[in-house]
């Protein structure tokens, strides 16, 4: 039974609380994805009906494995949302499924450009730290205006 799927008409006035865990497969991440769910998602949520909305409050917790964008090594990132809140408009007075909402809200908290030094499970320094620092010297010695400059090449395309 999906704990995030419920009938709005049977929702108690004081709300419905759901507590438990779902396997890592809950996130439906492809096999070749750079992000991998490592632990089950642990949830403790309350669904409360407002006039035209369902208010979701509680906590969510899951751990993921990500690939560092600098050294390409895997590291773990724990997503802990102790004060999770969401407001979902009621579209029909029948059933509601908040599975996608919960899944997306957790996944959206993952970093866009993961770095292993930002991992919060086993803190460490990135082994590639400093390997990609900018150099002070230009890669090509080009005098301003020589050969018409880089931007003149664009003018010749007209």
Beta strands, then each sheet from edge to edge (+ up, - down):
strand 1: 5-7
strand 2: 16-22
strand 3: 36-37
strand 4: 41-49
strand 5: 53-67
strand 6: 74-89
strand 7: 95-97
sheet 1: 1+ 7-
sheet 2: 2+ 4- 5+ 3-
sheet 3: 2+ 4- 5+ 6-
end
